[in-house]
Amino acid sequence: MLIPTVLNNFNMYGESHKFLGLSPETTLPNFEYLTETIDGAGIGGEIEEAIEGAFGSLEIENTFQNIGTEMFDYITHTGMVVFRGSMQMMDTATQRNDFQGIVVTVKGKVKSFDLGNLKKGGKGEPKVVREITYCKVTINGKNVLELDKYNMVWKLNGVDRLEKVRSQI
């Protein structure tokens, strides 16, 4: 069995593999389903029913080392952003490290940016927040998550959970 232990390293790219800068940390989106309260005769109270494939606002936050031109390139970049990383894995049988590729692809627009701090001899840690309308996660070549809000696509572990809905509307 392989257990993911640490993200060994990652880089951030735009379309056509254009390097988008040094971001030591990226906060990935938090997927929170939109819900509707269900209540009625014969039901013993309220139930929050998740609406399949419908999510609230999704954000991704990139922290940079300091203010630099690459940060402003990222702010003005439109289109796809790709994070390519190498996940260090522990093989429980051999106790040896192995590695699996992880790719997170997002699309969306910049929502806000924070210029951070000016600190003598230190990092300013400016941040850029992007509203995400598309997100795909690929681990070791397998697509494990894909959400496309504009095209009503919601896939988990390769299963299209909205295929039937799209065919009915």
N, C-alpha and C positions, 0 to 999 in steps of 0.2 A: 504494500500500500504506500502511496506517495502522499505526504502531508505537506501542504504549503506552509513554509516557515517565515520567509521574509521576501520582500520585493528587492532583488539584488540591485537593480538599476532600471531606469527608464528614460526615454526621450520624448519630446513633444514635436509634432510635425504638422504642417499645413498640407494642402493639396500638392501633388507632385513631389512629395517628400521634402518640402522646404522646411528646414530647421527653424522652429519658432522661438527658441530661447531657452534659457536656463531657469527652469522651474523646479526647485527642490521638493516642492510638495503640491499635490493636487487633491482637492476634496471632491470626490465623485458625487453624483446626484443621489438623493434620498427619494426612493420611490414610495409615495403614499397614495394609495387608491382614493379616488373620489368615492364617497359613500352616500347612501340614502337610508333614512330611518324607515324601517318596516314595522308596522304595528296594525293590529286589527283583531277582529273577533276570532277567538280560538288560539291566539298567540299569547303566551304568558309574558308579556312585556315587549319592550322595543328591541329590535335587532338592527345593527348597523350593517347593511349589505354593501359589500364592495362592488363597484361597477367595473366589470372585466375590461381591462385595457384602457381605462380612463384614470389619469393621474393628475394631481395638482402640479403646481409649478415645479420644474426640475432645474436645478442650478449646478454649475460646476465652478469651483473657485481655484484659481491658480495663484500661488505665491511665488514671487520672484526674489532673487537675492537683493537687488537694488534697482533703482530707476535706471533704465537703459533703453537704447533704441529697440532692442528685441521685444521689450514689453509693449512699446507702442506699435510695433509691427503686429503683435498678437491682438492688441485692442482693435486695430483697423482691419484685421484679417476677417474676411467673410468666407463662409463655406465650411468645409470639413476640417476638424482638428483630430489628429490621431496621436494617441499615447501608446508607445510600444515599450513593453517592459519584459524583464526576465524574472520569473518567480522562482526562487530557490525552494526546492522540495527535498524533504527528508524521506529516503527510501527506508521504511521500517524494517525490511528484511535484511538489508545489507548495512544499514546505518551510514550510508553514503549520501552525499548531496547529488541531486539531479536538478535539472532546470526545465521549466516549461515557459513558452512564450505566452504573454498576455497582451492583447490589443484592445484598447477602448477607443471607439470612434464616436465622435459627437458632432452635431451641427446645431447652430444657434447663434444668437446675437449677444453682443456685450450689453450687459444690463447696468453694471457699475464698475468703477475702478477706484482704488484707494492708493494714493502716492506713497503711503507708508511713512517712514521716519528718515531723517538725516541724523546719522549717528557717527561720530568720529571713531574711526577704526572698527566699525561694525556694519551690520546688515540693516538695510532699510525695510525690507520685507513688504514691498508694495503688493497689492492683490488685485486681481481682475475676476469679476463674476460674470458668467455667461448664462443666459437663459437657454435651456436645451429643449429642442423639439425632436431630436433624433439621438438615439444612443444604441450602440451595438458593442457587446463584449464577446471576444473570441479568446478561448483558452486552449492552448496547444492545438490550434487549427480548427477547433469545434466552436460553432456559434452557440453560445449559451443564453444570450439575451439580446433581443432587438425590439426597440420601440421606435415607431415613426408616427408621431402624433398627426401630421398632416395627411398621411396616407392610411391611417387606421390599421397599422400593423403592430401586433404584440405577440412576440414569440419567446417562449421559454424552453430551453433544452431542445431547440429545433421544432417545437410544436407551435403551429400558428393558432393561437387561442381566439383570434377574431375572424378566421376564415369563413365560418358559417354566418357570422353577423354580416360581413361584407357581402356575401352572396344573397342575403335576404333584403338588403336595402337598395 
